[in-house]
Amino acid sequence: MDIVRHFRIELSNDGQRYLIGKRSFKSLNDLIEHYKTHPVFDADQNNKLYLTKPLIINDTNHQS
């Protein structure tokens, strides 16, 4: 079963690093590659979440 979860990714004050939790990455690609093999934190420590594929929205009425 696929589950969609949202996680806040912040930009460092100097705009050079992407932050999620206490970890920081030089690029979004680095962040994504890391979380493909390492679990993303969750409130439930027994629930390990990994990035597996991008969310693709096919709704033509969706506004960014």
N, CA and C atoms as a LAMMPS dump frame, in Angstrom:
ITEM: TIMESTEP
0
ITEM: NUMBER OF ATOMS
192
ITEM: BOX BOUNDS ff ff ff
-5.0000000000000000e+02 5.0000000000000000e+02
-5.0000000000000000e+02 5.0000000000000000e+02
-5.0000000000000000e+02 5.0000000000000000e+02
ITEM: ATOMS id mol type element x y z
1 1 1 N 0.842 -1.182 0
2 1 2 C 0 0 0
3 1 3 C 0.887 1.244 0
4 2 1 N 0.598 2.189 -0.904
5 2 2 C 1.33 3.446 -0.957
6 2 3 C 0.71 4.449 0.01
7 3 1 N 1.555 5.124 0.739
8 3 2 C 1.115 6.158 1.672
9 3 3 C 1.855 7.432 1.325
10 4 1 N 1.139 8.537 1.255
11 4 2 C 1.767 9.828 1.001
12 4 3 C 1.934 10.538 2.331
13 5 1 N 3.146 10.936 2.625
14 5 2 C 3.46 11.694 3.835
15 5 3 C 4.168 12.973 3.412
16 6 1 N 3.985 14.011 4.185
17 6 2 C 4.632 15.289 3.901
18 6 3 C 5.644 15.583 4.997
19 7 1 N 6.807 16.077 4.587
20 7 2 C 7.852 16.46 5.529
21 7 3 C 8.35 17.838 5.134
22 8 1 N 8.553 18.668 6.129
23 8 2 C 9.042 20.025 5.877
24 8 3 C 10.533 19.981 5.565
25 9 1 N 10.901 20.533 4.432
26 9 2 C 12.302 20.702 4.06
27 9 3 C 12.582 22.193 4.107
28 10 1 N 13.523 22.574 4.918
29 10 2 C 13.836 23.989 5.082
30 10 3 C 15.16 24.32 4.405
31 11 1 N 15.344 25.577 4.1
32 11 2 C 16.584 26.071 3.534
33 11 3 C 17.368 26.757 4.645
34 12 1 N 18.664 26.492 4.722
35 12 2 C 19.487 27.112 5.769
36 12 3 C 19.481 28.63 5.611
37 13 1 N 19.844 29.325 6.662
38 13 2 C 19.842 30.796 6.654
39 13 3 C 20.69 31.375 5.532
40 14 1 N 21.782 30.692 5.192
41 14 2 C 22.644 31.201 4.114
42 14 3 C 22.196 30.713 2.735
43 15 1 N 21.128 29.897 2.7
44 15 2 C 20.583 29.429 1.436
45 15 3 C 21.421 28.364 0.745
46 16 1 N 22.374 27.778 1.464
47 16 2 C 23.295 26.815 0.848
48 16 3 C 22.974 25.36 1.147
49 17 1 N 22.118 25.08 2.137
50 17 2 C 21.86 23.706 2.56
51 17 3 C 20.356 23.485 2.708
52 18 1 N 19.935 22.241 2.445
53 18 2 C 18.549 21.828 2.648
54 18 3 C 18.491 21.048 3.951
55 19 1 N 17.55 21.384 4.803
56 19 2 C 17.475 20.808 6.14
57 19 3 C 16.187 20.022 6.313
58 20 1 N 16.306 18.831 6.878
59 20 2 C 15.144 18.049 7.283
60 20 3 C 15.503 17.438 8.63
61 21 1 N 14.765 17.818 9.648
62 21 2 C 15.133 17.416 11.001
63 21 3 C 16.479 18.021 11.353
64 22 1 N 17.396 17.212 11.847
65 22 2 C 18.733 17.687 12.227
66 22 3 C 19.76 17.447 11.129
67 23 1 N 19.356 16.884 10.016
68 23 2 C 20.278 16.601 8.916
69 23 3 C 20.261 17.727 7.899
70 24 1 N 21.4 17.924 7.235
71 24 2 C 21.469 18.932 6.178
72 24 3 C 22.159 18.326 4.953
73 25 1 N 21.777 18.851 3.783
74 25 2 C 22.264 18.328 2.519
75 25 3 C 22.598 19.477 1.587
76 26 1 N 23.603 19.266 0.721
77 26 2 C 24.025 20.297 -0.235
78 26 3 C 22.998 20.541 -1.326
79 27 1 N 22.199 19.509 -1.644
80 27 2 C 21.215 19.647 -2.72
81 27 3 C 19.985 18.802 -2.403
82 28 1 N 18.885 19.102 -3.079
83 28 2 C 17.692 18.278 -2.924
84 28 3 C 17.96 16.863 -3.42
85 29 1 N 18.752 16.726 -4.467
86 29 2 C 19.091 15.387 -4.963
87 29 3 C 19.824 14.578 -3.902
88 30 1 N 20.758 15.213 -3.183
89 30 2 C 21.468 14.516 -2.097
90 30 3 C 20.488 14.068 -1.019
91 31 1 N 19.551 14.939 -0.654
92 31 2 C 18.549 14.621 0.352
93 31 3 C 17.702 13.43 -0.097
94 32 1 N 17.225 13.469 -1.326
95 32 2 C 16.387 12.396 -1.856
96 32 3 C 17.146 11.074 -1.9
97 33 1 N 18.363 11.094 -2.393
98 33 2 C 19.158 9.861 -2.472
99 33 3 C 19.398 9.276 -1.084
100 34 1 N 19.649 10.123 -0.099
101 34 2 C 19.875 9.652 1.27
102 34 3 C 18.644 8.923 1.804
103 35 1 N 17.466 9.528 1.633
104 35 2 C 16.249 8.959 2.213
105 35 3 C 15.646 7.828 1.388
106 36 1 N 16.27 7.47 0.28
107 36 2 C 15.876 6.244 -0.42
108 36 3 C 16.365 5.014 0.337
109 37 1 N 17.465 5.154 1.081
110 37 2 C 18.046 4.017 1.797
111 37 3 C 18.061 4.18 3.308
112 38 1 N 17.717 5.359 3.802
113 38 2 C 17.657 5.615 5.245
114 38 3 C 16.248 6.078 5.591
115 39 1 N 15.68 5.6 6.689
116 39 2 C 14.311 6.002 7.013
117 39 3 C 14.209 7.482 7.384
118 40 1 N 13.088 8.073 6.977
119 40 2 C 12.761 9.437 7.367
120 40 3 C 12.159 9.344 8.762
121 41 1 N 12.464 10.288 9.641
122 41 2 C 11.922 10.255 10.987
123 41 3 C 10.401 10.34 10.942
124 42 1 N 9.76 9.787 11.948
125 42 2 C 8.312 9.842 12.077
126 42 3 C 7.997 9.836 13.564
127 43 1 N 6.851 10.33 13.933
128 43 2 C 6.458 10.351 15.343
129 43 3 C 6.392 8.931 15.903
130 44 1 N 5.989 7.98 15.082
131 44 2 C 5.933 6.576 15.486
132 44 3 C 7.271 5.924 15.133
133 45 1 N 8.08 5.641 16.127
134 45 2 C 9.415 5.08 15.898
135 45 3 C 9.372 3.704 15.238
136 46 1 N 8.246 3.012 15.279
137 46 2 C 8.123 1.7 14.648
138 46 3 C 7.758 1.804 13.172
139 47 1 N 7.464 2.992 12.714
140 47 2 C 7.031 3.212 11.331
141 47 3 C 8.182 3.827 10.541
142 48 1 N 8.925 3.015 9.79
143 48 2 C 10.053 3.502 9.002
144 48 3 C 9.569 3.904 7.618
145 49 1 N 9.823 5.137 7.238
146 49 2 C 9.382 5.669 5.957
147 49 3 C 10.581 5.953 5.074
148 50 1 N 10.494 5.512 3.814
149 50 2 C 11.558 5.724 2.841
150 50 3 C 10.985 6.437 1.624
151 51 1 N 11.815 7.214 0.944
152 51 2 C 11.39 7.802 -0.317
153 51 3 C 11.514 6.723 -1.38
154 52 1 N 10.456 6.503 -2.13
155 52 2 C 10.493 5.438 -3.129
156 52 3 C 10.267 5.95 -4.54
157 53 1 N 9.385 6.926 -4.699
158 53 2 C 9.099 7.458 -6.03
159 53 3 C 8.477 8.835 -5.879
160 54 1 N 8.601 9.672 -6.896
161 54 2 C 8.021 11.012 -6.804
162 54 3 C 6.506 10.956 -6.914
163 55 1 N 5.85 11.911 -6.297
164 55 2 C 4.408 12.058 -6.433
165 55 3 C 4.14 12.841 -7.705
166 56 1 N 3.39 12.245 -8.617
167 56 2 C 3.059 12.897 -9.878
168 56 3 C 1.574 13.232 -9.856
169 57 1 N 1.267 14.508 -10.005
170 57 2 C -0.122 14.962 -9.995
171 57 3 C -0.558 15.162 -11.435
172 58 1 N -1.55 14.412 -11.861
173 58 2 C -2.03 14.49 -13.225
174 58 3 C -3.25 15.38 -13.387
175 59 1 N -3.675 16.015 -12.324
176 59 2 C -4.856 16.868 -12.338
177 59 3 C -4.514 18.188 -13.046
178 60 1 N -5.104 18.425 -14.208
179 60 2 C -4.808 19.655 -14.973
180 60 3 C -5.372 20.895 -14.294
181 61 1 N -6.271 20.698 -13.316
182 61 2 C -6.836 21.837 -12.586
183 61 3 C -6.006 22.191 -11.369
184 62 1 N -4.978 21.393 -11.07
185 62 2 C -4.123 21.651 -9.906
186 62 3 C -3.316 22.912 -10.136
187 63 1 N -3.35 23.823 -9.177
188 63 2 C -2.588 25.069 -9.3
189 63 3 C -1.44 25.047 -8.326
190 64 1 N -0.274 25.472 -8.775
191 64 2 C 0.916 25.5 -7.912
192 64 3 C 0.947 26.764 -7.114
